[in-house]
Amino acid sequence: MNDLPTLPLSAELLQAYLRVSEGILSSPAPQEKTNAGLSNDHQYARALQGLQLVAQYHQTAMMQTLASWRHNLLEAMNTSRPRDAAIKRAVLELLFLPPAMMLLSELVSPSAPAVVEGKDAAGASTAGPARGGSGRRPPLEPQHRQFCELVQQVCFHWLLAADEKLPSESMPGIRHCLLTTVTEAIGALSRVSLTMVGNPFLKHLGERVAPRRDSAGSKTNQDLMRAQILRLCSGMRLVQLTMDSDEGVREAVSWLRRAHPLSHTTTQRKSQVHHALAEMMSNILWPLVRSELPLSCPHISHDVLDEWFALIMQLKKDIWSWTQKHDKHTKDGWTLNTILVCLLDNDQYPVNVDNTVDFFIRQLKIKELRGLVMRCLIQLIISYLVRYGKGGIVRPLLNKWLDHVVKPLLTTAKKGGFGISELLEMTAPIAELAPEYAVGTIILDLLASQVPDCTLASLRALYGMVTTVPPQLTPLFARA
């Protein structure tokens, strides 16, 4: 691959970004720009956009330049004032990670080579929550792996060091910006290699769940350990599981088995850690429901699918049993259990989804749990429409099942049981996946309600649909 000095346009685009970034770093209060959002700085936004071309065609040279630039600035930083040094380094990472994520995205782009039966072929589209093509990617080139490892080290360093270097009391803005960016970078890195983020996560988790005393026998700071565990779990919530090959599914099975929420128990406040792990797993697994993976990928062998579905069923049984033990597990337990039901195989799915729907409908009478129950029922509706909405079952049977779930929600809504945000949360996904049913059954019913929130939510939902309606559905809104 050509070096940047021989590519004047690419070199100028990259140098323009570095100049703008150094200008931000050298300003008297660089954190103010990050707190306000770097995207609001038009000069920075243009410079970052210009890097897209470089990232697409000259990954290796751009990786080397970015890594060297970051290293040199870190070496030159004045550490005599720890607070200022911490802010400068945080801003530097906020300027380093966005172009790094561009590069990570290019490593899994459709144009990147894949291996299919020993031949080079185009990879599958990366749009959506996971790759779902037929190929498996070859090993990373050494320079690319080295850069990915650098990104990994940066991300996990800040997940663990945020309390020490960016206290929430004195630096909440830049702390939030950096942890948000780190979480996005971990998600991008997981698409390149799950083990590259999964293994360090489990290592750091294990060290904090069962910490060893130091050589002096000092007592472990349990509060600090627990806070780091919670940040680790939050930082992993955008991890994407790759479902485009047997190898990818096996890797996901192995990692999920080791990350089982109930396998990591601290000596104090163990439920807090279990809840964080359950929430993390819910965030990671939910995109698979929307994309119907791995079921929608025809290239996964039956043996690997059996292994995947066996794990999902075991997780479901474990989480449901845990949820039943104490009311404090309800929020995270019900949510994860619902998502696991959505991921069951075609044999187990119908009876489990119906039983889960009936269970949640009975819980609607509990006022404090209605919002949670509604969200779980909507997740079940989404999974049902994803599986069967495109011809899996005949339309009358589909509508009958939808009525069974939706009518109790509408009854509760028209009694004032849901707020406006919850009503919008209920109508939006159904309007996206089953617009005719949403208009004919949900929106018209809510419009006729005497509850102001129902009327307002239905009008907002209808407006959202009209502004994005495909031409073939225009007559539907004329009738409505």
N, C-alpha and C positions, 0 to 999 in steps of 0.2 A: 504494500500500500504506500502511496506517495506521502511524503512528509509535507506539513503545512507550508514551509518556506517556498516550495515549488508551486504552491497553489495560491496565488495572490488574493483571489476573492475569498476563499475559505479562511485564509490567514487574517485578512482584514476584518471579516465578520467576527471571528473569535477574539481578536485583539480589541475590537470595539466593545464587546461584552466585558472583557477584563478591565478596560479603562473606565467604563461606567461603574462597574462593581467597586473598583478601587476608589472612585470618587465618593461612593456611598460610605465605604469603610473609613475614609479620611475625614468625613464630616464631623462636626463637634458632637453630635448626638445621633449616631447611625441607627440606633434602635427606634428612633421616632419614625423613620421611613418604613421599617419593617412592621411596626405596630399599626401604621396606617394602611399597610398593604403595599408590597412592592409593585403589584400590578397597577396601582394608581400612579406610579411614576412612569410617565409615557416614554421617556428616554430609555429607562431600564426595560420596559416592556418591548420596545422595538428591538433593542439589542438582543434580548432573549429570543425573540421570534426569529431573528436572523440566524441564530445557531441551529435552527431546524435543518437547514440545508447541509451544514457541516456535519451534524450528527448522522444524517442519512447516508452520506457518501464517504466520510473520512473519520470513522469511529475511533480507530486506534490512535491517530494523531491527536484528535481532540481529547481523548482520555489522558494521554501522556501530558498534554499541555495543561489541562485542568488540574491534574494531580500535582504537577510540579509547581504551578501557580499557588495552589493552596498550601503546599508544604513550605514554600519560600515565605509566604506571608505569616504563617504560624511561627517560623523561626525568627522573624523580624519583630514579632510583637513584644511590646514592653510589658513585662509581668510584675513590675514593681507595685502596681495598683491592681490587686486581684479582681475587684469588681469591674473595673473598666476592661481588663483583659478578658474576663468572662463574656462581657457584652460584645466586645470586638470579635471573639471567636464564634459566638453564637450567630452574629451577623454574617461572618465569613461562611459558616455552614449553610446559612439561608441563601447565600449567593452561589455556593458550590452545588447544592443538591438539585435545584431545578434543571440545570443542563445535564447533570448526572442522570436524572430520571429520563431525559430525552434519549440519552445513549442506551439506557437499559431497555427502553421501549423499542429502539431499533434492533436490539439483539434478538427480540422475539417477533419482529415485524414479518408480514407475509413474504417479503423478499428474502428473508434470511433462509439459508439452505436447511433442508430437513432430510432425514434418512428414511427412505421407504424401501424395504426389501433390498437394501444395499445400493439403491440408486439415489441421486440427488433429485429432489422434487420441491415444489413450492409448499410452504407450510400453510396451515389453515389461518383464516382471518382471526385477528386478536381482538376484534370488537366484542364487547360484552365482558362478562365476569370471568371467563376462562377460555383457554384455547381448546378447540374441539376438532382438530383436524386429524389426518391419518398418519402424520409423520412424527418421528421423535428427533429432537435436535441433537446434533453431534456435540462432543465436549467443547467447552469454551476454549478459545485460543488463550495462551498464557497471559498475554497483555490484558485481555478482556477479563479473565478471572481475577487478575491482580487488582484491576479497577473495581470490580464487583466486591471484592473483599474489603477494599478501602471504604466503599459506601456502607457495607455492613458494619465495619468498625465504628464509623462515625455515628450511625444510627443507634447502635446499642450503647455506645459511650454516653450519649445524651439521655437515653431512657433511664440509665442508672445514675447519672450525675446531675440530673436536673435540680434536685433539692439542694445540693451543695453549691452549685454554681449559678443557678437562676432561681432563687427563692420566690415562691409565689407571692409572698407579701410585698416584696420590694420591686420585683420585675415581672409582673403577671403578663404584660403584653407580649414581650419578646419570648417569654417562656412558652406561651400558648402557640405563637407562630412557629417556633422551632419544633415543638413536639408534634404539631399538626403536619409539618413538612416531613419530619422523620417518619411518621406513620405512613404517609403517602409513599415515601421512598422504600420502606420495607415492603409495602404492597407491590411496588414496581419490581423490586428485586426478587420477590417470590415467584414472579412469572418467569424469570430467568432460571432460578433454581430454588426449589422449596427447601432443600437441605441447607442452603446457605443462610437462610433466616431461621428455619426450624430447629436446627441443631444448636446454635448459640442460645436461642430462646430457652430450650429445655435445659441446657447447661446452667444458665444464669438462674432459671427457676429452681432447679434442684439445689443449687448452692444457697438459696435463700429460704427454701422450704425447710431444709435440714442443715443449717449453718454449722460449721465447725468452729470451736473456740480457737482463738489465735494462740501463738506460742507463749504469750504471757498469761493465758488463761482468762482473759478479759471476757466479761459477759456480752453477749451479742445484743445489739440494738434491734429488738424485735419490731419496733414501730418503723424504723428505717427499712428493714428487710421487707416488711409487708407493703410499704409504700412503693418500693421498687418493683415488687411482684405485680401490683396493680397497674403500674405504668407499663411494665413489660406486656401485660395482657392487652392493655389499651393500644399499645404500639403495634400489636399483631392483628388488630381487627380487620385490616384491609388485605390480609394475605389471601392470595388467589391460588386455589388448587388446580393443577394442570390435569386435564382429563383427555388428552389427545393420544395416549398410548398406554399399553399395559404397564410399562415402566412408570409412567406418571401416576396412574391409579394406585399401583402398589406402593409408591412413595407416599402418596396421600394417606393410604390405609395405615402404613407404618407410623407416620407422624401423628395422626389422629389418635391412634391407639396409645402412643406414649404421652400425648397431651390430654388424655382422659381427665376431665375435671375432678373426679373423685380419687384420682391416684396421687394427688399432691396435697398433703394435709399438714398444715403448720401446727405448732404446739399451742398457739394462741389465736383466737378468732379464726378458726379454720373455715367457718362458713363464708367469711368475706373473700377468701382466696378461691373457694369453690365457686362462688357466685361470679367472680371476675373471669375465671376460666370458662364457665358455662356461657357467659355473655360473649366472650371472645369466640368460642366455637360457634355460637349462633350467627355472629357476623360473618364468619368464614364460610359456613355452610349454606346460608340463605341464597347467595347468588347461584348456587347449583340448582336450586328449585326453579328459579326463573329461567335458567338456560336448559333445564331438563337433562343435566349431565349427572352421571355418565351414560344414562339410557339413550340419549340422542346421538351418541357417537357409535357408529356401526363397526369401528375397528378394534373395539375392546373384546378380548376373548371371554368366553363364558366362565372359565375358571376364575379370572380376575374379577369379573362382575360378582360372582358368588362370594368371593372374599370381601368385596366392598359392602354388599348388602348384608352379609353376616355381621360385619362390624356395626353398620347402622342399626340393625335390630338389637344388638347387644347394648349399644349406647342408649337406645331408647328404653330398654328394660331397666338399665341402671339408673338413668336420670329420673324416670317415673317413680321408681322405688324411693329414691332420695327425696324427691319432691313431696311424697306422701308423709315423710317423717316429721316435717315442721312447716308451719305457715310461712316462715321467713324465706323458705326456698321457692315460694310460689312464683314470683315474677320471673326469675331466670330459669327455673325448672320448667314451668309451663311453656315458655317461649322456645327453649331448646327442644323439649319433647315434641312440640308441634312441628318444628322444622324437620326433625328426624322422621316423624310420620310422613311428611311430604316427600321424603327421599327413599321410602321403602320401595321394594321391587313390585312389579305388576301383580304378583300373586298376593302379597301381604297388604298392599296399599288400600284396596277398596274397603275391606272390613275395618281396618284400623282408622281410616279417615272418617268413616261414618260413625264409629264409636267415639272418636275424639270430638266430632261435631256435636253429637248428642250430649256429651259431657259438658262442653262449654255452653251450650244453650241453657242447660240447667243452672249454670253459674251466673247467668245474666241477672238473676234476682239479687245478687250480692252487690250492693251499690259501689263499695270500695274497689271492686274488681272489674267493673264493667269495661273500663278502657282497655285493660289488659285482655279481657275475654274477647272484646271486639277485634283487637289486633290479631289475636290467635285465629279467630274465625276467618278474618280476611286473608291471612296467610294460607289457610286451608282452601279457601275459594280460589286464590291465585294458583295454587298447585293443581287444583282440579281443572281449571280452565287451561293451564299450560299442557296438561296431559291429554285432556279430552275435548278441548274447545275447537280443535281444528279437524273434527271428523272422527274423533275417537269413539263417540257415541252419538246417537241421533239427537237432533236438537230438542224435541219434546222431553226426552229423558234428562238431558242436560239442564233444561230450564226447570224441570221438576226438582232436581237436586238443589239447584240454586235457590229456588223458592223455600225449600226446607231450611236453608241456612239464613237467607236474607230476611225473610218475613219476621222472625223474632227480633232481629236487629232493628228493623223498621218500626216494629211495635214499641220497642224500648226508646227509640229515637223520638217518636211522636209523643211520648210521655215526658220528654225533656231529659232523658237519661244520658245523652251525650252532648258534649260541647261542640262548638263550631269546628275546631281543629280535628276532633275525633270523627265528626261527620265527613269532613273532606278526606280524611285518611281512609274512611270506609268507601267513599264513592269513587275516588280517583282510579285505583287499580282495576276495579270492575269496569269503569268507563273505558279504560284502555284496552282490556282484553275481551270484553263483551259489550260493545257500545249499544247495540239494539236492546239488550236486556237492561242495561243501566238506564236508558231513557224510558223505556216502557214500564219498568217495574219500580225502579228506585227513585229516579228524579221526579217523575210525575207524582208519585206518592208523597214525597217530601214537599213538593210544591203545594199540595193540598192541605198540608199540616197547618195547625194554628200556632205551632211553636216557631218563633222568629228564627232561631238558629237553623231549623230544618229548611225553611224557605230560603234563607241566605245561602246555605250550603248547596242546595239544589241549583240555585241560580249561578253560583260560582262554578259548579261542576259542569253545568250546561254551557256556560261561556267558554270554559276550557275546551270542551269537546267541539263547539262550533268553530273556534279559532284554529283547530287542528284537524278538522274533519276531512277525510278523503272524499273525492267527488262522488263516489258511488253511494255514499251514505247521506248525501244532501237531502233527498226526499224524506228521510227519516225525521229530520229536524223540522221540515216544513209541516209534517203531520203533528209533531209535538207542539 
